[in-house]
Amino acid sequence: MLKTHWQAVLWTVFIFIICSIPGSQIPKPNFLNIPNLDKWAHLILYTIWAYILSKSYHNESKLSKKDALVKVVAFGLELGGTIEIYQHYLIPNRSGELLDFVADAFGVALGIVLFLKIQGEKAFSKAQ
């Protein structure tokens, strides 16, 4: 598993580390006055994560397209939800937010769509 999914595992660890930073230690640069910046960050992190995991399932080619994408969605929702609960209860000055989870879910969907668009007809063609 690690041979084909190492990039997804590494990105998951990166997400976990970023989300483990206490709220008081997160820099707030003045030049980044973007509304809902944290939601955009969630969207981007999970878009990349879903793209990487979709690609690793594609390269593994043991799953059908449907099964692979269902796994990406399920794991993405599980990861997003678990991290929100983790932040709410265990990280100082952080809270679990429903809108962060929604941004995670949209990121997962966007990552899958990007993967399918980039791969085109080749996406999971070996497993079909």
N, C-alpha and C positions, 0 to 999 in steps of 0.2 A: 504494500500500500504506500509506504513512504517513498518508494522509488518513483511512482507516478504522481503522487499527490504532495510532494515535498514543498512546492511553491505555495499551494493552498494552506498547508500546515504553517509555513513560515508567515504568510499573510495573516492567518488567524492569530498567531502569537503576537504579531505586530498590533493588530486591533486590540487584543487583550491588554497589551502594555499601554497603549495610548489611552484606553478607557480606564486604566487603573491609576492614572495620575490624579491626585487629589485636586478638587476644584480650585483651591487657593493657589496651586502651583501652575495653573494653566495660564500662559501669557495671553494678554489681551492687547495686541498692538493697535495703536490708534489709527493707523493707515488702513486697517481692515475693518472698516465700518460697514460691513455687509449684514443686512437683516437676516436673521436666522442662520448665521454662519455655522453653528453647531449642527443644524439639520443638514446643511450642504455637506459638511464633513462626513456625517453618517452615510449619506447617499453615495458619496464618492468612495469611501472605504468599502462599502458593501457591493458597489458596482464592480470594483476591481476584484474583490473576493469571489463573487459569483462568476465573473468571466474566467478567472484562473481555475476555479473548481470545475466549471463546465469544460474547459479545455483539457483538464487532466482526465476527466471521465471520457472525453472524446478520444484522447490518446490511449487510454486503457482499453477501450473498445469492447469491453465485456458486457456492457449494458445496452439495452435499447435506448433510443433517443428519449422516449417517454420516461423510462425508469431513471435515467441519468438526470433529467431535468426535475423530476419529482424529488429526487434526493437533494439536488442543489437547493430547491425551494425549502424543503423540510429542514435541512441543516442550517440554511440561512436564517429561517425564522427561529429555530432553536437557539442558534448563536446570538442573534439580536436580543431575543427575550431573556436569555440567561444573563447576558452582560448588563441589561437594564436592571434586572433584579440584583445582580452583584453590585452594581454601582449604588443602587438605592440603599442597600443594607450594609455594605462593607467599605465603601470608599468615602473618606471625609469630604464634606462640601460638594458632593455629587448626589444626583438623584436619578432614579429611574423614571423616564418620561415616555408616555404613550406615543407622543409625536416623534421621539427618537426612534422608537421601534417601527413606526410607520415609515420613516425615512430609510431605515434599514431594509424594510420589505420592498420599498420602491427601488432601492439600490440593487437588491437581488434580482428583481424583475428586469431592470435596465441592463444589468450585467449579462443576463441570459439572452436578452434581445440583441445586444451588441455581439455576443458570441455567435449567435445564429446568423446575423447579418454578415459578419466577417467571414465565417466559415461557408456560408451559403449551402449549396447542395452537398458539400463534403461533410457537413455536421452529422456525426454518428453514422455515416453511410456504411461503415464496416459492420456495425451491429444491427442494422435493419434487416 
